[in-house]
Amino acid sequence: MKRIIASPKAPKAIGPYSQAIELNGTLFISGQLPVNPESGEIPAGIEAQTRQALNNVGAILEEAGLTFNDVAKTTVLLQDINDFAAMNAVYAEYFPQDKPARVCYQVAALPKGALTEIDAIAGK
């Protein structure tokens, strides 16, 4: 059974997609930009942007009754691969144990001029 998950603590989708879809116990979280859901602003710097994107992922996980410990896979998009080490340092704070599988790509550009975007797949 498919269920749409929407958290008021994460930014609303900026296109024709859902924040997340739960399908048969698996949660598919759309890419989360580092947009502060209260102000609509994107913080400066890769560390702050990584933290905000992961906070947005966390809000959606919470809405679905899950935690970062339930995340099986993430995808990290970086505007500049030279930000990899700085992003990784913040990312590690959210996954101190049982780290999920992950891929990380440099991309030509991200919406709203963001430096990063992160999606996740989690399960119960």
TIVO-2410 file (N, C-alpha, C; in nm, 3 decimals):
# residues 124
REC num residu      c1      c2      c3 atome chaine
REC   1      M   0.084  -0.118   0.000     N      A
REC   1      M   0.000   0.000   0.000    CA      A
REC   1      M   0.088   0.125   0.000     C      A
REC   2      K   0.058   0.219  -0.084     N      A
REC   2      K   0.135   0.343  -0.097    CA      A
REC   2      K   0.072   0.452  -0.011     C      A
REC   3      R   0.161   0.524   0.063     N      A
REC   3      R   0.115   0.632   0.149    CA      A
REC   3      R   0.207   0.751   0.133     C      A
REC   4      I   0.150   0.870   0.115     N      A
REC   4      I   0.228   0.992   0.103    CA      A
REC   4      I   0.263   1.041   0.243     C      A
REC   5      I   0.390   1.077   0.263     N      A
REC   5      I   0.438   1.132   0.389    CA      A
REC   5      I   0.473   1.278   0.365     C      A
REC   6      A   0.420   1.366   0.450     N      A
REC   6      A   0.451   1.509   0.440    CA      A
REC   6      A   0.470   1.564   0.581     C      A
REC   7      S   0.585   1.622   0.605     N      A
REC   7      S   0.615   1.681   0.735    CA      A
REC   7      S   0.609   1.833   0.727     C      A
REC   8      P   0.539   1.897   0.820     N      A
REC   8      P   0.541   2.043   0.824    CA      A
REC   8      P   0.677   2.097   0.871     C      A
REC   9      K   0.763   2.008   0.923     N      A
REC   9      K   0.896   2.049   0.971    CA      A
REC   9      K   1.003   2.042   0.862     C      A
REC  10      A   0.961   2.008   0.739     N      A
REC  10      A   1.052   2.004   0.624    CA      A
REC  10      A   0.992   2.093   0.516     C      A
REC  11      P   1.075   2.145   0.426     N      A
REC  11      P   1.021   2.233   0.322    CA      A
REC  11      P   0.922   2.160   0.231     C      A
REC  12      K   0.822   2.232   0.187     N      A
REC  12      K   0.725   2.176   0.093    CA      A
REC  12      K   0.796   2.147  -0.039     C      A
REC  13      A   0.746   2.049  -0.111     N      A
REC  13      A   0.802   2.016  -0.242    CA      A
REC  13      A   0.791   2.138  -0.334     C      A
REC  14      I   0.894   2.161  -0.415     N      A
REC  14      I   0.892   2.276  -0.506    CA      A
REC  14      I   0.853   2.235  -0.648     C      A
REC  15      G   0.795   2.118  -0.660     N      A
REC  15      G   0.752   2.068  -0.791    CA      A
REC  15      G   0.646   1.962  -0.773     C      A
REC  16      P   0.615   1.893  -0.880     N      A
REC  16      P   0.511   1.790  -0.874    CA      A
REC  16      P   0.562   1.656  -0.819     C      A
REC  17      Y   0.598   1.657  -0.692     N      A
REC  17      Y   0.645   1.536  -0.624    CA      A
REC  17      Y   0.611   1.545  -0.477     C      A
REC  18      S   0.625   1.435  -0.406     N      A
REC  18      S   0.597   1.429  -0.262    CA      A
REC  18      S   0.728   1.435  -0.184     C      A
REC  19      Q   0.721   1.482  -0.060     N      A
REC  19      Q   0.840   1.478   0.025    CA      A
REC  19      Q   0.888   1.334   0.038     C      A
REC  20      A   0.793   1.242   0.055     N      A
REC  20      A   0.829   1.101   0.068    CA      A
REC  20      A   0.708   1.014   0.037     C      A
REC  21      I   0.738   0.891   0.001     N      A
REC  21      I   0.636   0.788  -0.022    CA      A
REC  21      I   0.675   0.666   0.058     C      A
REC  22      E   0.580   0.614   0.135     N      A
REC  22      E   0.600   0.487   0.203    CA      A
REC  22      E   0.528   0.381   0.121     C      A
REC  23      L   0.599   0.276   0.086     N      A
REC  23      L   0.543   0.167   0.006    CA      A
REC  23      L   0.583   0.035   0.070     C      A
REC  24      N   0.485  -0.034   0.123     N      A
REC  24      N   0.508  -0.165   0.184    CA      A
REC  24      N   0.620  -0.163   0.287     C      A
REC  25      G   0.621  -0.060   0.373     N      A
REC  25      G   0.719  -0.054   0.482    CA      A
REC  25      G   0.852   0.009   0.445     C      A
REC  26      T   0.870   0.048   0.319     N      A
REC  26      T   0.992   0.115   0.277    CA      A
REC  26      T   0.959   0.261   0.250     C      A
REC  27      L   1.042   0.351   0.303     N      A
REC  27      L   1.022   0.494   0.286    CA      A
REC  27      L   1.122   0.548   0.185     C      A
REC  28      F   1.071   0.614   0.083     N      A
REC  28      F   1.153   0.676  -0.021    CA      A
REC  28      F   1.141   0.827  -0.003     C      A
REC  29      I   1.249   0.891   0.045     N      A
REC  29      I   1.249   1.034   0.070    CA      A
REC  29      I   1.309   1.106  -0.051     C      A
REC  30      S   1.234   1.200  -0.105     N      A
REC  30      S   1.283   1.280  -0.217    CA      A
REC  30      S   1.405   1.360  -0.175     C      A
REC  31      G   1.483   1.401  -0.273     N      A
REC  31      G   1.600   1.483  -0.244    CA      A
REC  31      G   1.563   1.606  -0.165     C      A
REC  32      Q   1.634   1.627  -0.056     N      A
REC  32      Q   1.608   1.741   0.031    CA      A
REC  32      Q   1.715   1.848   0.013     C      A
REC  33      L   1.669   1.962  -0.034     N      A
REC  33      L   1.758   2.078  -0.043    CA      A
REC  33      L   1.779   2.134   0.098     C      A
REC  34      P   1.881   2.214   0.116     N      A
REC  34      P   1.908   2.271   0.248    CA      A
REC  34      P   1.825   2.396   0.277     C      A
REC  35      V   1.696   2.386   0.253     N      A
REC  35      V   1.605   2.499   0.274    CA      A
REC  35      V   1.548   2.492   0.416     C      A
REC  36      N   1.563   2.602   0.489     N      A
REC  36      N   1.502   2.611   0.621    CA      A
REC  36      N   1.351   2.620   0.601     C      A
REC  37      P   1.273   2.526   0.656     N      A
REC  37      P   1.130   2.526   0.630    CA      A
REC  37      P   1.056   2.645   0.691     C      A
REC  38      E   1.113   2.709   0.792     N      A
REC  38      E   1.048   2.824   0.855    CA      A
REC  38      E   1.073   2.953   0.778     C      A
REC  39      S   1.196   2.973   0.734     N      A
REC  39      S   1.232   3.100   0.668    CA      A
REC  39      S   1.233   3.089   0.516     C      A
REC  40      G   1.248   2.967   0.462     N      A
REC  40      G   1.261   2.950   0.318    CA      A
REC  40      G   1.401   2.981   0.268     C      A
REC  41      E   1.491   3.012   0.360     N      A
REC  41      E   1.628   3.049   0.324    CA      A
REC  41      E   1.720   2.928   0.320     C      A
REC  42      I   1.827   2.941   0.244     N      A
REC  42      I   1.934   2.841   0.239    CA      A
REC  42      I   2.054   2.899   0.313     C      A
REC  43      P   2.107   2.829   0.413     N      A
REC  43      P   2.223   2.883   0.486    CA      A
REC  43      P   2.348   2.884   0.397     C      A
REC  44      A   2.446   2.961   0.438     N      A
REC  44      A   2.572   2.970   0.364    CA      A
REC  44      A   2.665   2.857   0.405     C      A
REC  45      G   2.742   2.806   0.310     N      A
REC  45      G   2.846   2.708   0.338    CA      A
REC  45      G   2.799   2.564   0.334     C      A
REC  46      I   2.889   2.477   0.296     N      A
REC  46      I   2.855   2.336   0.279    CA      A
REC  46      I   2.819   2.268   0.410     C      A
REC  47      E   2.887   2.304   0.519     N      A
REC  47      E   2.856   2.239   0.648    CA      A
REC  47      E   2.712   2.271   0.690     C      A
REC  48      A   2.676   2.399   0.688     N      A
REC  48      A   2.541   2.439   0.727    CA      A
REC  48      A   2.437   2.383   0.632     C      A
REC  49      Q   2.468   2.377   0.504     N      A
REC  49      Q   2.373   2.323   0.408    CA      A
REC  49      Q   2.356   2.173   0.425     C      A
REC  50      T   2.463   2.101   0.453     N      A
REC  50      T   2.452   1.957   0.478    CA      A
REC  50      T   2.366   1.933   0.601     C      A
REC  51      R   2.391   2.009   0.705     N      A
REC  51      R   2.314   1.994   0.830    CA      A
REC  51      R   2.165   2.022   0.805     C      A
REC  52      Q   2.133   2.127   0.729     N      A
REC  52      Q   1.993   2.161   0.704    CA      A
REC  52      Q   1.926   2.053   0.618     C      A
REC  53      A   1.995   2.006   0.515     N      A
REC  53      A   1.937   1.901   0.431    CA      A
REC  53      A   1.909   1.776   0.514     C      A
REC  54      L   2.003   1.739   0.601     N      A
REC  54      L   1.982   1.620   0.685    CA      A
REC  54      L   1.875   1.644   0.792     C      A
REC  55      N   1.865   1.766   0.842     N      A
REC  55      N   1.755   1.796   0.935    CA      A
REC  55      N   1.621   1.780   0.865     C      A
REC  56      N   1.615   1.819   0.738     N      A
REC  56      N   1.492   1.802   0.661    CA      A
REC  56      N   1.461   1.653   0.642     C      A
REC  57      V   1.562   1.574   0.610     N      A
REC  57      V   1.545   1.428   0.600    CA      A
REC  57      V   1.495   1.374   0.733     C      A
REC  58      G   1.555   1.419   0.843     N      A
REC  58      G   1.516   1.373   0.976    CA      A
REC  58      G   1.372   1.405   1.010     C      A
REC  59      A   1.324   1.523   0.970     N      A
REC  59      A   1.185   1.561   0.996    CA      A
REC  59      A   1.088   1.467   0.923     C      A
REC  60      I   1.125   1.429   0.803     N      A
REC  60      I   1.040   1.338   0.724    CA      A
REC  60      I   1.045   1.198   0.784     C      A
REC  61      L   1.164   1.155   0.825     N      A
REC  61      L   1.176   1.025   0.893    CA      A
REC  61      L   1.086   1.023   1.016     C      A
REC  62      E   1.093   1.129   1.097     N      A
REC  62      E   1.013   1.138   1.219    CA      A
REC  62      E   0.863   1.131   1.187     C      A
REC  63      E   0.821   1.200   1.084     N      A
REC  63      E   0.680   1.201   1.044    CA      A
REC  63      E   0.633   1.059   1.008     C      A
REC  64      A   0.725   0.980   0.955     N      A
REC  64      A   0.693   0.842   0.917    CA      A
REC  64      A   0.715   0.743   1.032     C      A
REC  65      G   0.759   0.792   1.149     N      A
REC  65      G   0.784   0.705   1.263    CA      A
REC  65      G   0.917   0.632   1.256     C      A
REC  66      L   1.013   0.689   1.185     N      A
REC  66      L   1.145   0.628   1.169    CA      A
REC  66      L   1.252   0.722   1.221     C      A
REC  67      T   1.377   0.673   1.225     N      A
REC  67      T   1.492   0.753   1.266    CA      A
REC  67      T   1.605   0.732   1.166     C      A
REC  68      F   1.713   0.803   1.187     N      A
REC  68      F   1.831   0.785   1.101    CA      A
REC  68      F   1.884   0.642   1.109     C      A
REC  69      N   1.859   0.572   1.219     N      A
REC  69      N   1.902   0.432   1.231    CA      A
REC  69      N   1.829   0.341   1.133     C      A
REC  70      D   1.715   0.385   1.080     N      A
REC  70      D   1.637   0.305   0.986    CA      A
REC  70      D   1.675   0.329   0.840     C      A
REC  71      V   1.767   0.423   0.816     N      A
REC  71      V   1.807   0.456   0.679    CA      A
REC  71      V   1.899   0.348   0.623     C      A
REC  72      A   1.862   0.298   0.507     N      A
REC  72      A   1.941   0.193   0.441    CA      A
REC  72      A   2.033   0.249   0.333     C      A
REC  73      K   1.992   0.359   0.268     N      A
REC  73      K   2.071   0.415   0.157    CA      A
REC  73      K   2.043   0.563   0.143     C      A
REC  74      T   2.148   0.637   0.108     N      A
REC  74      T   2.133   0.778   0.076    CA      A
REC  74      T   2.203   0.808  -0.055     C      A
REC  75      T   2.164   0.917  -0.115     N      A
REC  75      T   2.235   0.974  -0.229    CA      A
REC  75      T   2.266   1.118  -0.193     C      A
REC  76      V   2.391   1.157  -0.209     N      A
REC  76      V   2.433   1.293  -0.182    CA      A
REC  76      V   2.477   1.355  -0.314     C      A
REC  77      L   2.417   1.469  -0.346     N      A
REC  77      L   2.456   1.545  -0.464    CA      A
REC  77      L   2.533   1.667  -0.416     C      A
REC  78      L   2.648   1.692  -0.475     N      A
REC  78      L   2.731   1.807  -0.440    CA      A
REC  78      L   2.751   1.894  -0.563     C      A
REC  79      Q   2.741   2.022  -0.545     N      A
REC  79      Q   2.770   2.114  -0.655    CA      A
REC  79      Q   2.920   2.114  -0.684     C      A
REC  80      D   3.001   2.087  -0.581     N      A
REC  80      D   3.147   2.083  -0.595    CA      A
REC  80      D   3.203   1.966  -0.515     C      A
REC  81      I   3.262   1.869  -0.582     N      A
REC  81      I   3.315   1.749  -0.516    CA      A
REC  81      I   3.425   1.785  -0.416     C      A
REC  82      N   3.484   1.903  -0.428     N      A
REC  82      N   3.584   1.947  -0.331    CA      A
REC  82      N   3.524   1.970  -0.193     C      A
REC  83      D   3.390   1.975  -0.184     N      A
REC  83      D   3.321   1.987  -0.056    CA      A
REC  83      D   3.299   1.851   0.011     C      A
REC  84      F   3.350   1.745  -0.049     N      A
REC  84      F   3.324   1.609  -0.001    CA      A
REC  84      F   3.366   1.590   0.145     C      A
REC  85      A   3.487   1.629   0.181     N      A
REC  85      A   3.535   1.606   0.318    CA      A
REC  85      A   3.452   1.686   0.420     C      A
REC  86      A   3.421   1.810   0.390     N      A
REC  86      A   3.341   1.892   0.482    CA      A
REC  86      A   3.200   1.836   0.496     C      A
REC  87      M   3.140   1.793   0.385     N      A
REC  87      M   3.007   1.731   0.391    CA      A
REC  87      M   3.014   1.604   0.473     C      A
REC  88      N   3.116   1.522   0.450     N      A
REC  88      N   3.130   1.395   0.521    CA      A
REC  88      N   3.139   1.414   0.672     C      A
REC  89      A   3.209   1.517   0.716     N      A
REC  89      A   3.223   1.541   0.860    CA      A
REC  89      A   3.087   1.566   0.925     C      A
REC  90      V   3.002   1.644   0.860     N      A
REC  90      V   2.868   1.670   0.914    CA      A
REC  90      V   2.782   1.545   0.900     C      A
REC  91      Y   2.786   1.482   0.785     N      A
REC  91      Y   2.707   1.361   0.757    CA      A
REC  91      Y   2.732   1.254   0.865     C      A
REC  92      A   2.857   1.238   0.904     N      A
REC  92      A   2.893   1.135   1.004    CA      A
REC  92      A   2.825   1.159   1.138     C      A
REC  93      E   2.794   1.284   1.172     N      A
REC  93      E   2.724   1.315   1.297    CA      A
REC  93      E   2.583   1.253   1.299     C      A
REC  94      Y   2.521   1.240   1.184     N      A
REC  94      Y   2.384   1.189   1.175    CA      A
REC  94      Y   2.380   1.036   1.167     C      A
REC  95      F   2.493   0.976   1.133     N      A
REC  95      F   2.502   0.830   1.121    CA      A
REC  95      F   2.622   0.779   1.199     C      A
REC  96      P   2.618   0.790   1.334     N      A
REC  96      P   2.734   0.750   1.413    CA      A
REC  96      P   2.759   0.598   1.414     C      A
REC  97      Q   2.656   0.520   1.387     N      A
REC  97      Q   2.671   0.374   1.382    CA      A
REC  97      Q   2.581   0.320   1.273     C      A
REC  98      D   2.604   0.198   1.233     N      A
REC  98      D   2.522   0.135   1.129    CA      A
REC  98      D   2.499   0.229   1.011     C      A
REC  99      K   2.607   0.273   0.953     N      A
REC  99      K   2.600   0.368   0.843    CA      A
REC  99      K   2.530   0.307   0.722     C      A
REC 100      P   2.446   0.386   0.653     N      A
REC 100      P   2.377   0.334   0.536    CA      A
REC 100      P   2.471   0.325   0.415     C      A
REC 101      A   2.427   0.251   0.315     N      A
REC 101      A   2.496   0.255   0.186    CA      A
REC 101      A   2.478   0.396   0.131     C      A
REC 102      R   2.571   0.440   0.045     N      A
REC 102      R   2.562   0.577  -0.005    CA      A
REC 102      R   2.635   0.590  -0.137     C      A
REC 103      V   2.585   0.679  -0.220     N      A
REC 103      V   2.659   0.727  -0.336    CA      A
REC 103      V   2.667   0.879  -0.325     C      A
REC 104      C   2.770   0.936  -0.385     N      A
REC 104      C   2.787   1.081  -0.384    CA      A
REC 104      C   2.835   1.123  -0.522     C      A
REC 105      Y   2.767   1.222  -0.578     N      A
REC 105      Y   2.800   1.271  -0.712    CA      A
REC 105      Y   2.821   1.421  -0.710     C      A
REC 106      Q   2.911   1.467  -0.797     N      A
REC 106      Q   2.916   1.610  -0.827    CA      A
REC 106      Q   2.820   1.632  -0.942     C      A
REC 107      V   2.742   1.738  -0.933     N      A
REC 107      V   2.646   1.771  -1.038    CA      A
REC 107      V   2.674   1.912  -1.090     C      A
REC 108      A   2.624   1.942  -1.207     N      A
REC 108      A   2.650   2.073  -1.268    CA      A
REC 108      A   2.583   2.186  -1.190     C      A
REC 109      A   2.464   2.161  -1.140     N      A
REC 109      A   2.390   2.264  -1.065    CA      A
REC 109      A   2.278   2.197  -0.988     C      A
REC 110      L   2.233   2.264  -0.882     N      A
REC 110      L   2.120   2.217  -0.802    CA      A
REC 110      L   2.016   2.329  -0.794     C      A
REC 111      P   1.889   2.293  -0.771     N      A
REC 111      P   1.786   2.395  -0.760    CA      A
REC 111      P   1.819   2.498  -0.652     C      A
REC 112      K   1.776   2.620  -0.676     N      A
REC 112      K   1.792   2.731  -0.581    CA      A
REC 112      K   1.938   2.764  -0.551     C      A
REC 113      G   2.031   2.715  -0.634     N      A
REC 113      G   2.172   2.745  -0.613    CA      A
REC 113      G   2.233   2.671  -0.495     C      A
REC 114      A   2.167   2.565  -0.448     N      A
REC 114      A   2.216   2.489  -0.332    CA      A
REC 114      A   2.350   2.423  -0.363     C      A
REC 115      L   2.426   2.399  -0.256     N      A
REC 115      L   2.554   2.329  -0.268    CA      A
REC 115      L   2.538   2.179  -0.253     C      A
REC 116      T   2.425   2.134  -0.195     N      A
REC 116      T   2.401   1.991  -0.174    CA      A
REC 116      T   2.253   1.960  -0.177     C      A
REC 117      E   2.222   1.836  -0.203     N      A
REC 117      E   2.088   1.780  -0.195    CA      A
REC 117      E   2.104   1.635  -0.152     C      A
REC 118      I   2.018   1.588  -0.061     N      A
REC 118      I   2.033   1.453  -0.007    CA      A
REC 118      I   1.898   1.384  -0.008     C      A
REC 119      D   1.894   1.260  -0.061     N      A
REC 119      D   1.774   1.178  -0.051    CA      A
REC 119      D   1.805   1.055   0.033     C      A
REC 120      A   1.702   0.978   0.066     N      A
REC 120      A   1.722   0.861   0.152    CA      A
REC 120      A   1.615   0.757   0.128     C      A
REC 121      I   1.652   0.633   0.155     N      A
REC 121      I   1.560   0.520   0.155    CA      A
REC 121      I   1.572   0.456   0.293     C      A
REC 122      A   1.459   0.436   0.358     N      A
REC 122      A   1.458   0.379   0.492    CA      A
REC 122      A   1.351   0.272   0.503     C      A
REC 123      G   1.363   0.186   0.603     N      A
REC 123      G   1.265   0.081   0.622    CA      A
REC 123      G   1.247   0.048   0.767     C      A
REC 124      K   1.131  -0.009   0.795     N      A
REC 124      K   1.099  -0.048   0.933    CA      A
REC 124      K   1.157  -0.183   0.964     C      A
***
